[in-house]
Amino acid sequence: MDKVLILAEQAKGWTNPNPMVGAIIVKGDKIIGQGYHRKVGLPHAEIEALQSTTASPEGATLYVNLEPCVHHGRTSPCSEAIIGSGISRVVCATTDPNPKISGQGIKQLQAADIAVAVGIKSKQAEQLNEAFFTFHNKHRPFIALKFAASLDGKLATHTGDSKWITNEAARTFARSLRAEYQAVLVGINTILRDDPNLGARQAGKKDPLRIVLDSRLQIPLNSQVLRDSNILIATTAQASSLKKQQLEQRGVQIITLANDATPISELLQRLREKEIISVLVEGGGDVLGSFVDEKVIDKLYVFYAPLLVGGTQAVSIGGHGAIEIKEAMRLDDISIVHFDDNWLVSGYPKLR
């Protein structure tokens, strides 16, 4: 199962909204087939493994990190292929949280007299596909916040200057994180101030969907994020209809939210409807604060540099914030990685 998980992870960033899945077929003491789901729309891991077999899979055991699918989607059901192959045993790490499957794959295999074992490396399997599980269990995208800060918690000076708080190594790693998420999100002030690219900008890495919160459609038409149609802008009824038409003519997706303040809850529901299972929120300060206030954060990446910015007007995380320290968000399962004299603290909000 460890090998299955390693196989599955090779497709990180490419399978959304599908999960990352690996599969290995063992007969006797030999691996006779293996594969992984490489990209949405391509064969699932079980099919790849069956197609790669070097011997008949009759009586073999299939190891897979997620319950085989039973529904017709972009591809045919894997359960039917497994039953037809003559495989006699299936070992899967977890059941599938998707209500279209959720135990039905296991039942179909068992009905065909295939022995099924569930639960091997389940924690690791769920963490690998944490966005997929969150999407189906919480009915919203997995939300990760990422920002760089000085030792005194400032995201930028009082003039808005933030180039650069962290060093090149930290910034390169931070950009690479974008490829692990289906979408990256910023507010319009970040676009107006920094004109960011928001791409992974690394060979072999997939660029995420770029999401911009822009209640009045202030975005300049020559912004870097408008370089192609891989962008979605969330706006409101306050926006200019002419500007909206100009953007749509360029292939930009636009969703209009009911509330003038682009409420996070409505935004997440609309993203869920578009099957966006994970979002990396990069800022600015007010946008970060709105997600903190809404308590919809699933993971944090905070890059620190050894400098002090100072100033009561310097940019920090906005929003209403905690009233008392006991209400503040605390992290669990923390990891720390150094990039020379910078460091990344990442973790998950602690369950209360």
N, C-alpha and C positions, 0 to 999 in steps of 0.2 A: 504493500500500500504506500510505503514511502516513495517507491519508484513511480507509482501512479501519480502521486501529488506533484512530484518533480516534472513529470511529463505535462500535467495539466497547466502548471505555472508558465510553461513556455509561451502560451498564448495570451499572457497578461496584456490587457488593453485592447485585444482584437476581437473578443467574442461578444461584447456587449450588444444587446441586453441579455445574451445567453450566459450561462456560467462557464467557468473554466473546468474542463473535464479531461481526465486521462484514463486510459484503459489498458490492461495487460491480460493476455490469455496464456494460461499455464497448463501444460499437459505433462503429467508425471512430474519431473523436476526441471523441466525446460520451459522457457518462455518461447511460445511459438507465434506470437503476434502482439503488437502493441500499437498504440496511436493516441492522438489527442485531438480535441476540437480546435482547429486552427483559426477559424474565423467564422463569424455569423454567416449563415447561408451555405457553408461547406459541411461535409459529412461530420456527424458526431463522433466522439472518441470510440464508442463501441463498434461503429461501422468501419472506421479506419483500422482498428485492431483486427477485425474479421477479414478485411481486405488484404492485410499484410501477413496472414498466417502462412507458415512454412510447412504445416502439417494439418491434417483434418482436425477441426475443433471438437469432433464428436467425443463426449465424455470429459471435456476440459473444464477448467475453472476460469471464470472471468472476474478480474478485480477491477473495480471502478470506484471513483470517489463520490459519485452521486447516483442516486436511483435512476435506472434507465427510463427514458421517456416513453409514453404510450399514445401521445396525441400527434395528429398530423399538423405540423407547423410549416416552417421553411423546408424541413426535411421529413422523411417518413419515420414512423415510430421505431426506436431501437429495440424495444421489447420483442417485436415481431421478428426482427432479424436474429436476435439471440435465440429465440425459440426454434426458428428454422435452421439454425446452425448445428444443433445437436449438443450445444454446451449443457452440461448437467448441473453446474453449480455457479452461483453468482455471489460474490462478496462485495458489498458496497459500504462506503464509509457512512453515508447519511441518506435519509429520505429526502426527496425534493420538496421544498416549501411551496412551489408553484401549485396552486389549487387544482390546476388541470392535470396534475400528476399525483402528488402527495399520497403516496402509498399504493396508487393504482398500478404502477409498474411492477412493484413487488408482488401484488396479488395476481397479476396476469402471469408472471413467471412461475409462481407457485402453483397456479391452476394448470400449468403445463408440466407439472412434476419436476420443476427445476428447484433445487435446494437454494435458499437465499439466506445469507447472514448479513446483518446490518450492525454498524457501530464501531468498526475498526478504524481508529484514527479520526473519530467523528469531530473532535474539537479542532484539529488541524484542518480538516476538510471544510468546516464551516468558516474558519478564519480566512482560508484561501478565497472563498467566495462570500466574504462578509457583505459585500454590496448587494449581491443577489439575494441573500437571506434577509437582509434588512428591507429590501424592496418589497418582498412578498410577505414578510411578517409584520412590518410596520406600515405597509401600504404607502410608501414614499421613497424617494431616492436616498441612498446612503450619503450623508453629508460630512465632508472633511474640511476643516479650516486650516489654511496655511498662511503664515505671515512671518516676516522678519522684524526683529525688534532690538533695540539697544538694551543695555542692562537696566535702564530705568523705564523700560516698557514702551518706548516711543517708536512709532512706525514711520515717522517723518518729522522734519523740523516744523516750526510754525509757518514757514513759507510753503510747505508741502514737499520739500526736497527729501528724497529717500535714496538717491543714487550715490554711493551704494552703502547700505548698512552692513551687508555681509560680503564676504570675499568671493572670488570667482568660483572656487570649488563648491562652496555652499550654494551659490546661485545655479550652477550647472546641475547639481543634484536636485534642486528645487524644481527646475524646469522639467527634469526627467520624470518627476512625480505626475506631471500632467498626463503623460501617456498611460498611466494606470487607471485613469478615471474617464468616464464616458463624456463628461462635460467639465469645463472650467468656467467659473462665474466671477464677474467683477461689476462694480457700479460705474455709472457714467463719469463720476469725478476722476476715477482712475484712468479712463480713456482720455478725458480732456487734459489731464495733467501729464501722463506718461506716454500716451499713444503706444501701449504694449502690443507685442506680437501674439502672446498667449498660446503659442504653439510649443510642442515638445522640442523642436529644433535639433533633433538627433536622428541620424540615419537608422532606419529600421523601427523607429518609434512612431506610433500613430498619433496624429494631432486630435485632441478632443474637440467636441462641439464647443464653440465659444458662446457664452451667454452673457448678455449685458443688461443690467437693470437701468432703464432710461425712461423715466416717467413722462418726459416731455419731448423725447426724440431729439436730443441735443447733439447726438453723435455726428461728427464731421464726416462727410462722404469720402474723404481721403484717409480715414483712419486705417491703420494696419489690420485691424480685426475684420474689416470689410473686404479683404483681399480676395475672398471666394465666398461661396454660399454656405459654408460650414459654420453658420452663425445663427443665433436666435436672440432677438431683442424682446424683452418684456417691458411693455409700456402701459400707459393708461389713456383714458379718454381725453386727457389734457393735451395729448400729442397732436401735432399738425398733420392733417389728413394728406396734405401735399408731400410732406417729408415721408410719411408712411408709404405713399404710392411710389416715391422715388426709390426707397429701399426695397420694396417688394419687387419692383421691376429689375432689380439687380440680384434677385433670388434670395433675399434675406427673409428668414422666417420671423414673423412678428406675432406675439400674443398680447392681447389687450386685457389687462386685469381690471376688475371692477372698482377696486379701491384706489384712490389717488396716490396712496403711499406704497404701492406695489407690495402688498402683504405677503409675508413669507409662506404662510399656510396655503394661500391660494396658488402661489407660484409653484410650490412643491406638488400640489394636486395636478396642475396643468402639465408639469414635467413628467409626472407618473403616467398621465394619459398618453404621453409621447414615448413611453417605455424607456425613459432615461433613468437608469438604475443607480448612477453615482455622480456626484458633483463635487469638485474641488473648489472651494470658495477662497479667493485670493484677496478680496478687499474691494474698496478701502475700509477705513476705520468704522464708518457708519454701517456699512454692509455687514462687516464682521460682527458688530454689536447687535444688529438686528437678528442674526442667527443665534447669538448667545442668549438674547432675551427670549427668543422663541423656544429655546431648549430643544433644538432639533439637531444637535451636533453628535456625530458618531465617532469622530476621530480628530485629533489635532496634530499639526506639524508646526512647531515654533522654532525658528532659527534665531539664535542669539549671537551678537557680536560684542566684543569687549570695549564698548564705548558708551559715553553718557551724552545725551542730547540736551536734556534740561528744558525748561520753559513750560509755563502753565498752558500756553497756547499750542504747544507741539501736538502732533497727531497721535492719538492712542485709540484703543478700541472704544467705539461709541456705544450708543444705546442707553438704556436706563441702568443696567448693571445691578449687582446684588445690593440689598439694603444692609444686610449683616454678613459678616465673614462666613458664618455657618451656611449661608445660602450660596456662597461662591462655588463655581464648578471646580471639582477636584478631579485629577487624573489618576487612572489606574493602569496597570500593565505598561509601565513607562520604560522607554528605551532612550539611550543617549548616544549619539554618534558625533565624533569630532571631525571637523574640517579645518585642520591647522588650529588657529586660535578662535575659530567659530565652532558652534555646536548646535546640533538639532535635538530638541526634546520632543518626543512623540508619545502619544498615549491615547487612552480612551476615557471619556467621562465616567467617573465612578458612579455606579448605581447606588441610589440612596435607599 
